Amino acid sequence: MKCMPSAVPQVFIGLALISTILLILHYVNNLKEVNRLLVEVQKVESNQIRSTLNEISGDQRKLSMTMAKMLGEGKSTNETPRNSVIPEDFLHLFEKTSSHCPSKEEFLDLNKHRIEKVRKYCQHTDNNISLLKRERELFMFKKYKLAWCPVFKAASTQIVAYLCPTYFGPNICTDGLKNRAFIFRVPEFTSKSQIGDKSDWDYLTVTREPYSRLLSAYRNKIELYRSPDYKKEKIAMLMHHRVLPRGMKRDTAPEAVIKKGEEIYLRKRPDVKLDFNNPYELPPYPTFAEFISELISGWRNEHWEEGSEWCGLCTTLGTDLAYRQHFIISQENFDCEFNHVLELTNNTSLQGKELNEQWAQNSQPLKNPSEFYRYYATLTDDQITGIRSMFQKDCAMFQYDCDEVAMRIRMFKKLLPDYKVTYPLEE
């Protein structure tokens, strides 16, 4: 008699199959949900990128057209020649400037808003608040009843160029500003301690977008020996960051390179030449990336100190309300806003002055965006983030969108990943 197969195992097999199918369906549904969420995230990211590009360019199609043009000409974005000129249409996508000069009434509203933002920041921050209260330096121009806190590399030379000739002759001012050392320390620019009642004095400081200010400091103080200062620091930067060729001694090579640079750029000796076969000498001064590394490691100086710390605004605009008026103007719109300040402080005699500033290096914001990105494209993501951390108080207190600037730099690097900077080797 044949045994009929039991129905029980078949039932178990069926249940197992059903359970498996249900698990698979559950997994698929979860997977669909995960995929849906990923799609949503991608949409958000895509929208953010699209929005970012729209903000940068005002017309996203220009980006595609420019990239297509580059590819059509055989200029792969991954193979940009070392000395290539980036198309102006491409650079325009990253240029964000405002040429609007506010009316006097608009400026007063803008200035009021800036001061309120500073006071609000001071009231709600506990991050190194003691540093924000300490005023490092203040110039009291007695002839104009104007107290000025200089944020160096934020139109400081321009301010002195306006006011100096009324204290000294134009030639003395020009020579003094060229040499820097004397003009910022003359007794005629009275110190705060010599002033009693400030109720008929006005207060002024100038701010500047930190990334632009930092590059201006590098080009003015480090590159091409435009300033004779910081020799010791330049030697240290070369020693820390450059690979020493065989046959060169670590304790003498950096000093020899800096000395050669001084002979070429400061003393203009035509008989001294760079060795273009020795990469250690090129350029014969710290690169921008080497300079930034030192700053992130802790090197501080008045030319890249945060303006929020240098001027002690949490005291001046927080508790010390002895001045008649307070003004915060931006270096990015200096000519327009400073003229409003001159009018509002009854110093109209200084309006419209033409400045003889050919000797002042990088006193204006960079007009060509290629100059800005040419340097910042050499930095790593960590360095770009490090700058943001260094200037976080300035970014917040003075309402500069530093995250957007960092994003633009990263976007530029992604679109031209192998773009190489060529440092200038002569004036």
C-alpha positions in Angstrom: 0.0 0.0 0.0 1.5 3.3 -1.1 1.8 6.0 1.5 0.2 9.2 0.5 2.4 12.3 1.0 1.3 14.1 4.1 -0.4 17.4 3.6 1.2 18.9 6.8 4.7 19.4 5.3 3.1 21.0 2.2 1.2 23.4 4.5 4.5 24.3 6.2 6.2 24.8 2.9 3.3 27.0 1.7 3.4 29.0 4.9 7.2 29.4 4.6 6.8 30.5 1.0 4.1 33.0 2.0 6.3 34.3 4.9 9.2 34.7 2.5 7.1 36.5 0.0 5.8 38.8 2.7 9.3 39.5 4.0 10.4 40.2 0.4 7.5 42.5 -0.1 8.2 44.2 3.2 11.8 44.6 2.2 10.8 45.9 -1.2 8.4 48.3 0.4 11.1 49.5 2.8 13.5 49.6 -0.1 11.0 51.7 -2.0 10.6 54.0 1.0 14.4 54.3 1.3 14.7 54.9 -2.4 11.9 57.5 -2.1 13.7 59.2 0.7 16.9 59.1 -1.3 15.1 60.6 -4.2 13.7 63.3 -2.0 17.2 64.0 -0.6 18.6 64.1 -4.1 15.8 66.5 -5.1 16.6 68.7 -2.2 20.4 68.6 -3.0 19.7 69.1 -6.6 17.4 72.1 -5.9 20.0 73.5 -3.6 22.7 73.1 -6.2 20.4 74.5 -8.9 19.4 77.4 -6.6 23.1 78.0 -5.9 24.0 78.1 -9.5 21.1 80.4 -10.2 22.3 82.7 -7.5 25.8 82.6 -8.9 25.0 83.1 -12.5 21.4 84.4 -12.7 21.1 82.1 -15.7 22.0 78.4 -15.3 22.2 77.9 -19.0 25.2 80.1 -19.3 27.1 77.6 -17.2 26.2 74.7 -19.6 26.9 76.8 -22.6 30.3 77.9 -21.3 31.3 74.3 -20.3 30.1 73.1 -23.7 32.1 75.8 -25.4 35.2 74.7 -23.5 34.7 71.1 -24.4 33.9 71.9 -28.0 37.2 73.7 -28.2 39.0 70.7 -26.9 39.6 72.3 -23.5 38.5 69.5 -21.2 37.7 70.8 -17.7 39.9 68.1 -16.4 42.8 69.2 -18.5 42.9 72.9 -18.2 46.3 74.2 -19.4 48.6 75.5 -16.6 48.6 79.0 -18.1 45.1 79.0 -19.6 42.9 82.0 -19.4 39.5 81.1 -17.9 36.7 82.4 -20.1 35.2 85.6 -18.8 31.7 84.1 -19.3 32.6 81.3 -17.0 34.0 83.6 -14.3 31.0 85.8 -14.5 29.0 83.0 -13.0 31.0 83.3 -9.8 31.0 87.1 -9.6 28.6 88.6 -7.2 29.0 92.3 -6.8 26.7 95.2 -6.0 27.3 98.6 -7.5 24.3 100.2 -5.8 25.1 103.4 -3.9 22.4 103.9 -1.3 20.9 107.3 -0.8 21.7 109.1 2.5 18.4 108.0 3.9 19.0 104.4 2.8 22.5 104.5 4.2 21.2 105.7 7.6 18.8 102.7 7.7 21.5 100.3 6.6 23.9 101.7 9.3 21.2 101.4 11.9 20.6 97.8 10.9 24.3 97.0 11.1 24.7 98.5 14.6 21.6 96.6 15.8 23.1 93.4 14.5 26.4 94.0 16.3 24.6 94.8 19.6 22.4 91.7 19.3 25.4 89.5 18.6 27.2 91.0 21.6 24.2 90.4 23.9 23.7 86.8 22.8 27.2 85.4 22.5 29.4 84.0 25.2 32.2 83.0 22.8 35.3 84.9 23.9 33.2 87.9 24.8 36.2 89.4 26.6 38.0 89.6 23.3 35.1 91.4 21.7 35.1 94.1 24.4 38.8 94.9 24.2 39.6 97.9 22.0 43.1 97.4 20.5 43.6 100.6 18.6 41.8 103.9 18.0 42.8 107.0 16.1 41.3 110.3 17.1 41.3 112.8 14.3 40.8 116.0 16.3 40.3 118.3 13.3 37.3 116.3 12.2 36.0 115.1 15.6 36.2 111.6 14.2 37.2 108.5 16.1 38.3 105.7 13.9 39.1 102.1 14.7 41.3 100.7 11.8 40.6 97.2 10.6 43.8 96.7 8.6 43.2 95.6 5.0 39.8 97.1 5.2 40.4 100.6 3.6 42.7 101.6 6.4 45.2 103.2 4.0 42.4 105.0 2.2 41.1 106.5 5.4 44.6 107.9 6.2 45.1 109.0 2.6 41.9 111.1 3.0 42.8 112.7 6.3 46.6 112.9 6.3 47.1 115.8 3.8 45.2 118.1 6.1 47.8 117.4 8.8 50.9 117.2 6.6 51.9 118.0 3.1 50.8 115.6 0.3 54.4 114.5 -0.4 55.0 113.7 3.3 51.8 111.7 3.4 52.6 109.8 0.2 56.1 108.8 1.5 54.8 108.0 4.9 52.0 105.8 3.6 54.5 104.0 1.3 56.7 103.3 4.3 53.7 102.6 6.5 55.7 102.7 9.8 55.5 106.4 10.5 52.1 107.5 9.2 50.0 105.3 11.5 51.8 106.3 14.6 52.1 110.1 14.5 51.1 112.1 17.6 48.9 114.4 15.5 46.4 111.6 15.3 45.5 112.0 18.9 45.2 109.0 21.2 41.9 108.3 23.0 43.4 109.0 26.4 43.9 112.7 25.4 40.2 113.1 24.6 37.8 113.9 27.4 34.2 114.5 26.5 33.3 112.6 23.3 29.7 113.7 23.1 30.4 115.8 20.0 32.7 113.1 18.4 31.6 110.5 15.8 32.8 106.9 15.6 33.7 105.0 12.5 34.9 101.6 11.6 35.1 99.7 8.2 34.4 96.1 7.7 35.4 93.7 4.8 34.4 90.3 3.6 37.0 88.0 5.4 38.0 85.8 2.4 38.8 88.9 0.3 40.5 90.6 3.1 42.7 87.6 3.7 43.8 87.4 0.1 44.5 91.1 0.1 46.8 90.7 3.1 48.7 87.8 1.4 49.2 89.7 -1.8 50.3 92.9 0.0 52.4 91.4 2.8 53.8 88.1 1.5 53.7 87.8 -2.3 56.4 89.4 -4.4 58.0 91.2 -1.4 55.6 94.1 -1.7 56.2 94.5 2.0 59.7 94.0 3.6 58.1 92.6 6.8 57.7 89.0 8.0 61.1 87.7 6.8 61.3 85.3 9.8 57.8 84.0 9.2 58.5 83.6 5.4 61.5 81.4 6.2 59.6 79.3 8.6 56.8 78.8 6.1 59.2 77.5 3.5 60.9 75.2 6.1 57.5 73.8 7.2 55.9 73.1 3.9 58.4 72.5 1.1 60.2 69.3 0.2 63.9 69.9 0.3 65.8 68.8 -2.8 68.8 66.6 -2.4 72.0 68.6 -1.7 70.2 71.5 0.0 70.4 72.0 3.8 67.2 72.4 5.7 68.7 75.0 8.1 70.0 77.3 5.3 67.9 76.6 2.2 64.8 78.6 3.2 66.8 81.6 4.2 68.8 81.5 1.0 65.6 81.5 -1.1 64.1 84.4 0.8 67.4 86.3 0.6 67.4 85.7 -3.2 63.8 86.9 -3.4 64.7 90.1 -1.5 67.6 90.7 -3.9 65.3 90.4 -6.9 62.1 92.1 -5.8 63.3 94.7 -3.2 66.7 95.6 -4.4 65.9 95.1 -8.1 69.2 93.4 -8.8 69.1 92.2 -12.4 72.2 89.9 -11.9 70.3 87.7 -9.4 68.2 85.1 -11.2 65.8 82.3 -10.0 66.8 78.7 -10.7 63.7 77.5 -12.7 65.0 73.9 -12.5 64.8 74.0 -8.7 61.1 73.8 -7.6 62.2 74.8 -4.1 62.7 78.3 -5.3 59.4 78.6 -7.1 58.0 80.9 -6.1 60.7 82.4 -3.9 58.1 83.4 -1.3 55.4 81.4 0.5 52.4 80.3 -1.6 48.9 81.2 -0.6 48.3 77.7 0.6 51.4 77.7 2.7 50.4 81.1 4.2 46.9 79.8 5.0 48.3 76.7 6.7 50.3 79.0 9.1 47.3 81.1 9.9 45.2 78.0 10.7 48.0 76.8 12.9 47.7 79.9 14.9 49.8 82.7 13.4 48.0 86.0 14.2 48.7 89.5 13.0 46.8 92.8 12.9 46.3 92.5 9.1 44.3 89.3 9.5 43.0 89.6 13.0 39.2 89.6 13.2 37.9 93.1 13.1 35.3 92.2 15.7 38.1 91.5 18.1 40.4 94.3 17.1 37.9 97.1 17.6 36.2 95.9 20.8 32.8 96.7 19.3 30.9 95.0 22.1 32.1 97.9 24.3 32.0 100.7 21.8 28.6 99.9 20.5 27.3 98.0 23.6 28.1 100.0 26.8 30.3 103.0 25.7 27.7 105.2 24.1 29.6 108.4 24.6 30.0 109.2 20.9 27.5 111.4 19.1 27.1 109.0 16.1 28.4 105.5 15.3 29.1 104.4 11.7 29.9 100.9 10.3 30.6 101.0 6.6 31.7 98.3 4.2 34.9 98.3 2.3 33.0 96.7 -0.6 31.1 100.0 -1.1 33.6 102.3 0.5 33.6 105.4 -1.7 29.8 105.7 -1.6 29.4 105.1 2.2 32.4 107.1 3.3 31.1 110.1 1.4 27.8 109.8 3.4 29.8 109.7 6.6 31.7 112.8 5.7 28.4 114.6 5.0 26.7 113.3 8.2 29.8 114.3 10.3 29.9 117.8 8.7 33.2 117.1 7.0 32.0 117.8 3.5 35.3 119.6 2.6 36.8 116.2 2.2 34.2 114.9 -0.2 35.3 114.2 -3.8 39.0 114.2 -3.0 41.1 112.4 -5.5 43.5 110.1 -3.8 47.1 109.6 -5.1 47.1 105.9 -4.2 49.1 104.2 -6.9 51.5 103.0 -4.3 48.7 101.3 -2.2 48.7 97.6 -3.1 45.3 95.9 -3.3 43.4 98.6 -1.4 40.3 97.9 -3.5 38.3 94.7 -3.7 39.4 92.4 -6.4 37.6 93.5 -9.6 38.4 90.4 -11.6 37.1 87.2 -10.1 39.8 85.2 -11.7 42.3 86.9 -9.3 40.2 85.6 -6.3 39.6 82.1 -7.6 43.2 81.8 -8.9 44.4 81.7 -5.4 41.6 80.0 -3.5 41.5 77.1 -6.0 44.9 76.0 -4.5 43.4 75.4 -1.1 42.1 72.1 0.3 38.6 71.8 1.6 40.0 71.7 5.1 41.8 75.0 4.6 38.6 76.6 3.2 36.7 75.4 6.2 39.5 76.5 8.5 39.3 80.1 7.2 35.5 80.0 7.9 36.3 79.0 11.5 39.0 81.7 11.9 36.6 84.4 10.9 33.3 83.1 12.4 32.7 86.1 14.6 33.3 88.6 11.7 31.0 86.6 9.5 28.2 86.7 12.0 28.7 90.1 13.5 29.0 91.9 10.1 26.5 89.7 8.2 28.9 88.3 5.6 27.7 85.1 4.1 31.0 83.3 4.5 29.3 79.9 3.8 28.2 81.1 0.4 31.8 82.3 -0.4 33.2 78.9 0.6 30.6 77.2 -1.5 31.5 79.3 -4.5 35.1 78.4 -4.1 34.3 74.7 -3.9 32.0 74.9 -6.9 34.8 76.5 -8.9 37.2 73.7 -7.8 34.7 71.1 -8.9 34.1 72.6 -12.3 37.8 73.1 -12.9 39.4 70.4 -10.8 42.8 70.5 -12.3 43.1 74.3 -12.8 46.6 75.2 -11.8 47.7 78.6 -10.4 50.8 80.1 -11.8 52.4 82.4 -9.2 53.8 85.7 -10.6 57.6 85.7 -10.6 58.0 89.3 -11.4 56.2 92.6 -10.8 
